[in-house]
């Protein structure tokens, strides 16, 4: 299977607060539009998929998919294992506040990230109440990016020079709502 960048948006109930979910959707849309519009700057930018993470991970079909329920770390871990079995290099941007409900523990995910398995996980922390410490444990680099730092995230995942992405999402049209 072709290597891709996977954007995973936390769709748990806590993402309703502070417009966190909308911030994630706008940031993921910026990355998707970068994929379409920056071929000359990022000629090797792999295709970008966007996933909604709740009880399981499902492909996003536009901004109409809203948050609710809880984000299952067990589902995320299973999804990661499947990707690692299918792709030589798995690059992920996780958009989350880190406020995971239930008894799931991120330790297995953090161990997978650090095991040198070809998995590169960049984390974008969302919301003033985000759990920075937990999110940093998940990130390959230990860095928790903000939604305003998408250039740095792309640079971290691709090794390419940082290019400003500001204004890309705002220049889109309504028919680009489909991912």
LUMDOGU-985722 format. One record per residue: residue number from 1; residue in three letters; x, y, z of N, C-alpha, C, O, CB in turn. Coordinates in pm, whole numbers. Glycine has a CB too. Example, Ala and Ser with C-alpha at 12.3 -4.5 7.8 and 13.67 -1.06 7.14 Angstrom:
(site 1 "ALA" (1319 -569 780) (1230 -450 780) (1320 -330 780) (1424 -332 846) (1131 -447 905))
(site 2 "SER" (1285 -225 708) (1367 -106 714) (1290 3 787) (1341 114 804) (1408 -60 572))
END
This chain:
(site 1 "UNK" (84 -119 0) (0 0 0) (88 125 0) (195 128 61) (-95 0 122))
(site 2 "UNK" (42 225 -69) (113 353 -79) (124 420 58) (29 420 136) (41 445 -179))
(site 3 "UNK" (242 479 85) (259 553 209) (176 680 205) (165 744 100) (407 585 235))
(site 4 "UNK" (120 715 317) (30 830 327) (59 904 456) (129 854 544) (-118 786 320))
(site 5 "UNK" (4 1024 467) (-4 1093 595) (-149 1080 640) (-241 1113 565) (42 1246 585))
(site 6 "UNK" (-167 1033 761) (-301 1013 816) (-326 1120 922) (-254 1128 1022) (-317 870 876))
(site 7 "UNK" (-427 1203 901) (-470 1300 1002) (-582 1234 1080) (-682 1190 1022) (-518 1436 936))
(site 8 "UNK" (-566 1227 1210) (-668 1166 1296) (-724 1274 1387) (-650 1339 1462) (-609 1046 1380))
(site 9 "UNK" (-855 1294 1378) (-923 1396 1458) (-997 1330 1572) (-1085 1246 1550) (-1020 1480 1370))
(site 10 "UNK" (-962 1367 1694) (-1030 1321 1814) (-1175 1370 1808) (-1200 1491 1800) (-957 1372 1944))
(site 11 "UNK" (-1269 1277 1811) (-1410 1314 1803) (-1483 1281 1933) (-1603 1255 1934) (-1478 1243 1686))
(site 12 "UNK" (-1408 1283 2044) (-1471 1255 2173) (-1555 1375 2217) (-1542 1484 2162) (-1365 1221 2279))
(site 13 "UNK" (-1638 1353 2316) (-1730 1457 2364) (-1661 1584 2411) (-1718 1693 2398) (-1813 1403 2475))
(site 14 "UNK" (-1540 1574 2465) (-1471 1694 2514) (-1433 1788 2400) (-1403 1905 2424) (-1345 1654 2591))
(site 15 "UNK" (-1434 1739 2278) (-1396 1822 2163) (-1505 1922 2125) (-1481 2010 2042) (-1365 1734 2044))
(site 16 "UNK" (-1625 1910 2183) (-1731 2009 2160) (-1693 2143 2222) (-1727 2249 2169) (-1866 1960 2218))
(site 17 "UNK" (-1623 2138 2334) (-1591 2259 2410) (-1488 2344 2337) (-1402 2291 2266) (-1539 2223 2550))
(site 18 "UNK" (-1496 2474 2354) (-1398 2571 2303) (-1377 2561 2151) (-1272 2600 2101) (-1265 2551 2372))
(site 19 "UNK" (-1476 2510 2080) (-1466 2494 1933) (-1346 2409 1893) (-1289 2429 1786) (-1457 2631 1865))
(site 20 "UNK" (-1307 2316 1978) (-1189 2234 1951) (-1206 2150 1825) (-1114 2140 1743) (-1159 2144 2071))
(site 21 "UNK" (-1323 2089 1810) (-1344 2003 1693) (-1336 2085 1564) (-1276 2041 1466) (-1480 1931 1703))
(site 22 "UNK" (-1398 2203 1565) (-1395 2289 1446) (-1252 2332 1414) (-1215 2342 1297) (-1484 2413 1468))
(site 23 "UNK" (-1172 2356 1516) (-1031 2390 1495) (-958 2275 1428) (-877 2296 1338) (-963 2426 1630))
(site 24 "UNK" (-986 2153 1473) (-923 2035 1412) (-962 2020 1266) (-877 1994 1181) (-962 1908 1489))
(site 25 "UNK" (-1091 2037 1237) (-1139 2023 1100) (-1073 2127 1010) (-1030 2096 899) (-1293 2037 1095))
(site 26 "UNK" (-1064 2251 1058) (-1001 2357 978) (-853 2326 955) (-802 2348 845) (-1016 2493 1048))
(site 27 "UNK" (-784 2276 1056) (-642 2243 1041) (-624 2126 944) (-534 2130 859) (-580 2209 1178))
(site 28 "UNK" (-705 2024 956) (-696 1910 864) (-728 1954 721) (-664 1908 626) (-792 1796 907))
(site 29 "UNK" (-825 2042 707) (-858 2095 574) (-737 2170 515) (-710 2158 396) (-982 2190 581))
(site 30 "UNK" (-665 2245 598) (-545 2315 551) (-442 2216 498) (-379 2239 395) (-483 2400 663))
(site 31 "UNK" (-424 2106 569) (-328 2005 524) (-374 1939 395) (-293 1915 305) (-308 1900 632))
(site 32 "UNK" (-503 1909 385) (-556 1849 261) (-538 1945 143) (-502 1902 33) (-705 1813 278))
(site 33 "UNK" (-564 2072 165) (-548 2169 56) (-400 2188 22) (-366 2213 -94) (-610 2304 95))
(site 34 "UNK" (-313 2177 121) (-169 2183 94) (-129 2069 1) (-48 2087 -90) (-86 2177 225))
(site 35 "UNK" (-187 1952 25) (-160 1836 -60) (-196 1867 -205) (-124 1829 -297) (-238 1713 -10))
(site 36 "UNK" (-306 1936 -226) (-354 1967 -361) (-281 2083 -426) (-263 2085 -548) (-501 1997 -357))
(site 37 "UNK" (-239 2180 -346) (-191 2307 -402) (-41 2331 -393) (9 2426 -453) (-259 2418 -336))
(site 38 "UNK" (30 2249 -321) (172 2276 -300) (262 2173 -366) (372 2147 -316) (201 2282 -153))
(site 39 "UNK" (219 2115 -477) (301 2015 -545) (439 2067 -581) (537 1993 -574) (232 1968 -669))
(site 40 "UNK" (448 2194 -619) (578 2247 -660) (672 2266 -541) (794 2259 -557) (560 2379 -733))
(site 41 "UNK" (617 2289 -423) (700 2310 -304) (727 2177 -233) (839 2152 -188) (631 2408 -208))
(site 42 "UNK" (625 2092 -224) (636 1961 -161) (610 1853 -267) (507 1786 -260) (535 1948 -42))
(site 43 "UNK" (700 1834 -364) (672 1738 -470) (658 1594 -419) (593 1511 -482) (782 1743 -574))
(site 44 "UNK" (718 1565 -305) (711 1429 -251) (609 1416 -138) (610 1318 -64) (847 1387 -202))
(site 45 "UNK" (522 1516 -124) (421 1510 -19) (326 1395 -48) (260 1394 -152) (343 1644 -7))
(site 46 "UNK" (319 1298 43) (231 1184 17) (84 1224 30) (52 1328 88) (263 1068 113))
(site 47 "UNK" (-5 1142 -23) (-148 1170 -8) (-184 1178 140) (-124 1113 225) (-233 1060 -78))
(site 48 "UNK" (-283 1260 170) (-327 1282 308) (-469 1231 324) (-559 1270 248) (-317 1432 347))
(site 49 "UNK" (-490 1145 422) (-623 1095 458) (-664 1160 589) (-579 1195 671) (-625 939 470))
(site 50 "UNK" (-793 1177 609) (-843 1233 735) (-939 1132 796) (-1031 1083 731) (-914 1372 711))
(site 51 "UNK" (-916 1103 924) (-993 1003 998) (-1061 1066 1117) (-1006 1157 1180) (-902 888 1043))
(site 52 "UNK" (-1180 1020 1149) (-1256 1061 1268) (-1238 951 1372) (-1270 834 1347) (-1410 1084 1234))
(site 53 "UNK" (-1186 988 1489) (-1154 892 1593) (-1255 902 1707) (-1259 1001 1780) (-1012 913 1646))
(site 54 "UNK" (-1335 798 1720) (-1429 785 1830) (-1413 646 1888) (-1304 608 1932) (-1577 810 1784))
(site 55 "UNK" (-1522 568 1889) (-1513 429 1933) (-1429 346 1836) (-1376 242 1874) (-1653 368 1946))
(site 56 "UNK" (-1418 393 1714) (-1327 334 1616) (-1280 447 1525) (-1317 563 1546) (-1395 218 1534))
(site 57 "UNK" (-1200 415 1425) (-1152 517 1332) (-1221 498 1198) (-1216 390 1139) (-997 511 1317))
(site 58 "UNK" (-1284 605 1151) (-1357 602 1025) (-1311 717 937) (-1278 824 988) (-1509 610 1049))
(site 59 "UNK" (-1308 696 805) (-1270 807 717) (-1367 924 733) (-1488 905 744) (-1265 760 571))
(site 60 "UNK" (-1311 1044 732) (-1395 1165 738) (-1458 1187 601) (-1397 1160 498) (-1312 1291 781))
(site 61 "UNK" (-1580 1236 604) (-1652 1266 480) (-1693 1411 476) (-1794 1445 414) (-1774 1175 465))
(site 62 "UNK" (-1618 1497 540) (-1648 1639 542) (-1672 1686 684) (-1671 1608 778) (-1768 1670 456))
(site 63 "UNK" (-1692 1815 697) (-1704 1875 830) (-1835 1843 898) (-1854 1879 1014) (-1688 2023 820))
(site 64 "UNK" (-1928 1775 829) (-2055 1744 892) (-2043 1636 998) (-2132 1620 1081) (-2155 1702 787))
(site 65 "UNK" (-1932 1560 997) (-1909 1458 1099) (-1867 1529 1227) (-1756 1583 1234) (-1802 1354 1053))
(site 66 "UNK" (-1952 1528 1329) (-1921 1600 1452) (-1875 1510 1563) (-1880 1387 1551) (-2040 1678 1497))
(site 67 "UNK" (-1829 1569 1674) (-1780 1490 1787) (-1895 1434 1870) (-2010 1476 1856) (-1689 1574 1875))
(site 68 "UNK" (-1862 1340 1954) (-1957 1280 2047) (-1906 1145 2092) (-1833 1079 2018) (-2097 1267 1983))
(site 69 "UNK" (-1941 1104 2212) (-1894 976 2264) (-1755 989 2322) (-1719 1092 2380) (-1895 871 2155))
(site 70 "UNK" (-1676 883 2306) (-1540 885 2358) (-1443 836 2254) (-1481 763 2161) (-1530 800 2486))
(site 71 "UNK" (-1319 874 2267) (-1213 828 2178) (-1146 708 2243) (-1086 720 2350) (-1108 943 2148))
(site 72 "UNK" (-1157 593 2180) (-1105 469 2235) (-958 451 2197) (-924 441 2079) (-1188 350 2187))
(site 73 "UNK" (-873 447 2298) (-731 422 2273) (-708 281 2223) (-613 255 2149) (-650 446 2400))
(site 74 "UNK" (-794 188 2264) (-785 51 2214) (-809 49 2064) (-738 -21 1990) (-886 -40 2287))
(site 75 "UNK" (-908 125 2018) (-936 133 1874) (-820 198 1800) (-783 153 1691) (-1066 212 1848))
(site 76 "UNK" (-762 302 1858) (-647 369 1795) (-528 274 1785) (-461 268 1682) (-609 495 1875))
(site 77 "UNK" (-503 200 1891) (-392 105 1891) (-412 -2 1784) (-318 -36 1712) (-375 41 2029))
(site 78 "UNK" (-533 -56 1772) (-562 -157 1669) (-545 -99 1530) (-490 -164 1441) (-706 -213 1687))
(site 79 "UNK" (-592 24 1510) (-578 91 1381) (-431 109 1346) (-391 87 1232) (-651 228 1383))
(site 80 "UNK" (-349 151 1445) (-205 168 1422) (-139 36 1382) (-56 32 1291) (-138 224 1549))
(site 81 "UNK" (-175 -71 1449) (-117 -202 1416) (-152 -242 1273) (-68 -295 1201) (-167 -310 1514))
(site 82 "UNK" (-276 -217 1231) (-317 -248 1094) (-237 -166 993) (-192 -219 891) (-468 -223 1075))
(site 83 "UNK" (-220 -38 1020) (-143 47 929) (1 0 921) (59 -4 812) (-148 194 974))
(site 84 "UNK" (61 -35 1035) (199 -81 1036) (216 -211 957) (322 -237 900) (248 -100 1179))
(site 85 "UNK" (112 -293 955) (116 -417 878) (105 -389 727) (153 -468 646) (4 -512 923))
(site 86 "UNK" (41 -277 691) (15 -247 549) (114 -149 487) (134 -151 366) (-122 -192 535))
(site 87 "UNK" (174 -63 568) (258 45 516) (398 37 578) (412 11 697) (194 182 543))
(site 88 "UNK" (499 61 496) (637 57 546) (665 173 641) (737 158 739) (736 61 429))
(site 89 "UNK" (607 287 611) (628 408 691) (492 470 719) (421 509 626) (723 509 619))
(site 90 "UNK" (457 479 845) (326 533 883) (348 670 947) (414 681 1050) (250 437 980))
(site 91 "UNK" (292 773 885) (305 909 936) (167 959 975) (73 956 895) (372 1003 830))
(site 92 "UNK" (156 1005 1099) (26 1042 1154) (34 1179 1218) (131 1214 1284) (-21 938 1256))
(site 93 "UNK" (-73 1257 1196) (-94 1381 1270) (-217 1357 1355) (-327 1339 1302) (-112 1507 1173))
(site 94 "UNK" (-201 1358 1486) (-312 1337 1579) (-355 1472 1633) (-275 1542 1696) (-272 1240 1695))
(site 95 "UNK" (-480 1510 1609) (-539 1632 1662) (-623 1592 1783) (-722 1521 1767) (-624 1708 1554))
(site 96 "UNK" (-585 1637 1902) (-657 1595 2023) (-633 1691 2138) (-535 1766 2140) (-616 1454 2062))
(site 97 "UNK" (-724 1685 2235) (-703 1758 2360) (-642 1667 2466) (-604 1713 2573) (-836 1816 2411))
(site 98 "UNK" (-631 1536 2437) (-571 1442 2531) (-659 1409 2649) (-613 1346 2745) (-443 1497 2581))
(site 99 "UNK" (-785 1449 2644) (-877 1422 2755) (-953 1294 2725) (-1072 1298 2693) (-975 1541 2778))
(site 100 "UNK" (-884 1182 2735) (-942 1054 2701) (-1023 1001 2818) (-977 1002 2932) (-834 953 2662))
(site 101 "UNK" (-1143 957 2790) (-1231 903 2894) (-1206 755 2912) (-1145 690 2826) (-1380 928 2858))
(site 102 "UNK" (-1251 702 3022) (-1244 558 3045) (-1112 515 3105) (-1035 596 3156) (-1266 486 2917))
(site 103 "UNK" (-1088 386 3097) (-970 329 3162) (-858 297 3064) (-756 242 3102) (-1008 203 3236))
(site 104 "UNK" (-877 333 2937) (-771 310 2838) (-644 381 2883) (-649 485 2949) (-815 360 2697))
(site 105 "UNK" (-533 323 2848) (-405 387 2878) (-327 410 2749) (-327 324 2661) (-322 301 2976))
(site 106 "UNK" (-263 523 2735) (-186 549 2613) (-48 482 2613) (27 499 2517) (-169 696 2594))
(site 107 "UNK" (-14 408 2717) (120 350 2728) (154 259 2609) (265 267 2556) (133 270 2858))
(site 108 "UNK" (60 175 2567) (88 83 2455) (112 161 2326) (196 122 2245) (-27 -16 2436))
(site 109 "UNK" (40 269 2307) (58 351 2187) (195 419 2194) (268 420 2095) (-55 457 2173))
(site 110 "UNK" (229 475 2307) (359 540 2324) (471 439 2302) (573 473 2240) (371 603 2464))
(site 111 "UNK" (455 317 2351) (557 213 2330) (571 179 2182) (682 161 2133) (521 87 2409))
(site 112 "UNK" (458 170 2110) (461 141 1967) (533 252 1892) (611 224 1801) (318 124 1912))
(site 113 "UNK" (506 377 1929) (569 491 1863) (721 487 1884) (796 517 1792) (512 624 1917))
(site 114 "UNK" (764 450 2002) (906 452 2035) (980 325 1992) (1102 319 2004) (923 472 2182))
(site 115 "UNK" (908 224 1944) (969 94 1915) (1046 90 1783) (1101 -14 1747) (864 -12 1912))
(site 116 "UNK" (1051 200 1711) (1125 202 1585) (1059 120 1477) (1126 58 1395) (1264 153 1606))
(site 117 "UNK" (927 119 1477) (851 35 1385) (821 103 1251) (752 44 1168) (722 -5 1449))
(site 118 "UNK" (870 223 1229) (835 296 1107) (718 391 1129) (668 452 1035) (801 198 995))
(site 119 "UNK" (676 403 1253) (564 491 1288) (618 626 1333) (705 633 1420) (476 427 1398))
(site 120 "UNK" (566 732 1275) (601 869 1313) (471 938 1350) (385 958 1265) (677 946 1198))
(site 121 "UNK" (456 976 1476) (334 1037 1526) (361 1180 1570) (434 1203 1666) (275 955 1642))
(site 122 "UNK" (301 1275 1499) (306 1416 1539) (174 1449 1605) (68 1406 1560) (333 1510 1416))
(site 123 "UNK" (180 1525 1712) (59 1557 1789) (34 1707 1785) (124 1787 1809) (73 1508 1935))
(site 124 "UNK" (-91 1742 1755) (-136 1881 1760) (-232 1891 1877) (-342 1835 1873) (-204 1926 1624))
(site 125 "UNK" (-191 1962 1982) (-273 1979 2101) (-378 2087 2078) (-347 2196 2029) (-186 2014 2223))
(site 126 "UNK" (-501 2056 2114) (-614 2145 2088) (-680 2183 2220) (-709 2097 2303) (-716 2079 1993))
(site 127 "UNK" (-705 2312 2238) (-780 2361 2355) (-691 2403 2469) (-582 2349 2490) (-874 2255 2402))
(site 128 "UNK" (-741 2501 2544) (-667 2551 2660) (-657 2446 2769) (-566 2451 2852) (-733 2677 2715))
(site 129 "UNK" (-750 2350 2770) (-751 2247 2874) (-682 2117 2831) (-697 2015 2897) (-893 2218 2914))
(site 130 "UNK" (-607 2120 2722) (-543 1997 2671) (-445 1941 2774) (-387 2014 2854) (-469 2026 2537))
(site 131 "UNK" (-430 1810 2771) (-336 1741 2860) (-201 1735 2789) (-169 1637 2721) (-388 1597 2898))
(site 132 "UNK" (-124 1839 2805) (4 1854 2736) (100 1740 2768) (172 1693 2680) (68 1988 2772))
(site 133 "UNK" (102 1697 2893) (194 1592 2934) (160 1459 2867) (250 1391 2817) (192 1576 3087))
(site 134 "UNK" (34 1423 2865) (-6 1298 2801) (20 1303 2651) (71 1207 2594) (-155 1269 2829))
(site 135 "UNK" (-15 1415 2588) (6 1429 2444) (155 1422 2408) (191 1363 2306) (-55 1561 2394))
(site 136 "UNK" (240 1480 2490) (384 1476 2465) (437 1333 2474) (529 1296 2402) (459 1566 2565))
(site 137 "UNK" (379 1252 2563) (420 1111 2574) (386 1035 2447) (457 941 2410) (352 1044 2694))
(site 138 "UNK" (279 1073 2379) (238 1005 2257) (322 1046 2137) (346 965 2047) (92 1032 2228))
(site 139 "UNK" (367 1170 2134) (437 1224 2017) (575 1161 1999) (649 1143 2096) (450 1375 2029))
(site 140 "UNK" (608 1128 1875) (740 1071 1845) (852 1162 1893) (951 1115 1949) (755 1045 1695))
(site 141 "UNK" (836 1292 1872) (940 1388 1907) (928 1441 2049) (1018 1508 2100) (938 1503 1810))
(site 142 "UNK" (814 1411 2114) (787 1469 2245) (735 1611 2237) (710 1673 2340) (911 1465 2328))
(site 143 "UNK" (719 1662 2115) (669 1799 2093) (519 1794 2071) (468 1712 1995) (741 1866 1972))
(site 144 "UNK" (448 1885 2138) (305 1903 2112) (291 2034 2036) (317 2141 2090) (219 1903 2245))
(site 145 "UNK" (251 2024 1910) (235 2139 1824) (101 2205 1849) (11 2143 1906) (249 2099 1677))
(site 146 "UNK" (86 2330 1806) (-45 2395 1807) (-99 2392 1665) (-25 2365 1570) (-35 2543 1862))
(site 147 "UNK" (-229 2419 1651) (-291 2420 1518) (-231 2529 1430) (-244 2523 1307) (-442 2439 1530))
(site 148 "UNK" (-168 2629 1490) (-103 2736 1413) (34 2694 1359) (95 2768 1283) (-89 2861 1499))
(site 149 "UNK" (82 2576 1398) (216 2530 1360) (213 2414 1260) (299 2326 1266) (292 2488 1483))
(site 150 "UNK" (117 2413 1169) (106 2301 1075) (228 2288 985) (262 2179 941) (-18 2317 990))
(site 151 "UNK" (293 2401 958) (416 2395 877) (520 2310 947) (588 2229 884) (471 2537 851))
(site 152 "UNK" (534 2328 1077) (629 2250 1155) (592 2103 1158) (679 2016 1153) (637 2304 1295))
(site 153 "UNK" (463 2076 1166) (416 1937 1166) (455 1869 1034) (509 1759 1034) (263 1931 1188))
(site 154 "UNK" (426 1936 921) (463 1879 791) (614 1860 779) (660 1758 727) (413 1969 677))
(site 155 "UNK" (688 1957 828) (833 1945 826) (880 1827 909) (969 1753 867) (897 2072 877))
(site 156 "UNK" (820 1809 1026) (856 1697 1113) (825 1562 1047) (904 1468 1059) (782 1707 1247))
(site 157 "UNK" (714 1553 979) (673 1426 918) (748 1394 788) (773 1277 758) (526 1429 890))
(site 158 "UNK" (783 1497 712) (841 1474 579) (989 1502 571) (1056 1456 479) (771 1558 479))
(site 159 "UNK" (1042 1577 668) (1181 1619 660) (1203 1730 559) (1317 1768 530) (1268 1502 624))
(site 160 "UNK" (1093 1784 504) (1100 1892 404) (1114 2027 474) (1081 2039 592) (975 1890 313))
(site 161 "UNK" (1162 2127 401) (1170 2261 460) (1032 2312 496) (932 2275 435) (1239 2359 363))
(site 162 "UNK" (1027 2397 597) (901 2453 643) (853 2560 545) (928 2651 509) (916 2513 786))
(site 163 "UNK" (727 2548 504) (666 2641 409) (538 2695 473) (459 2616 524) (636 2572 272))
(site 164 "UNK" (516 2826 471) (393 2881 530) (267 2826 463) (257 2825 340) (393 3033 522))
(site 165 "UNK" (173 2781 544) (46 2730 493) (-69 2826 520) (-182 2799 479) (16 2595 554))
(site 166 "UNK" (-43 2937 587) (-151 3027 625) (-226 3073 500) (-167 3096 395) (-97 3149 703))
(site 167 "UNK" (-356 3084 516) (-440 3131 407) (-487 3024 313) (-575 3049 230) (-367 3234 331))
(site 168 "UNK" (-431 2903 321) (-470 2799 226) (-615 2757 248) (-692 2751 152) (-378 2678 238))
(site 169 "UNK" (-654 2728 372) (-792 2683 397) (-892 2793 367) (-1001 2765 317) (-807 2637 542))
(site 170 "UNK" (-856 2916 396) (-950 3025 375) (-978 3048 226) (-1083 3103 192) (-896 3153 437))
(site 171 "UNK" (-887 3006 139) (-905 3029 -3) (-985 2918 -70) (-1009 2925 -190) (-772 3043 -69))
(site 172 "UNK" (-1027 2817 6) (-1102 2706 -50) (-1245 2743 -83) (-1293 2851 -47) (-1101 2590 45))
(site 173 "UNK" (-1312 2653 -152) (-1451 2675 -188) (-1538 2573 -115) (-1487 2476 -58) (-1472 2665 -341))
(site 174 "UNK" (-1667 2595 -118) (-1759 2506 -47) (-1754 2365 -100) (-1770 2270 -23) (-1899 2559 -55))
(site 175 "UNK" (-1733 2346 -232) (-1732 2210 -283) (-1609 2133 -234) (-1604 2011 -252) (-1735 2211 -435))
(site 176 "UNK" (-1513 2197 -174) (-1398 2128 -118) (-1426 2073 21) (-1334 2029 90) (-1279 2222 -112))
(site 177 "UNK" (-1553 2075 64) (-1590 2022 194) (-1570 1872 201) (-1549 1818 310) (-1734 2056 225))
(site 178 "UNK" (-1574 1803 87) (-1548 1660 85) (-1398 1638 101) (-1318 1711 43) (-1602 1594 -48))
(site 179 "UNK" (-1361 1539 177) (-1220 1511 204) (-1166 1428 93) (-1048 1392 94) (-1201 1442 339))
END
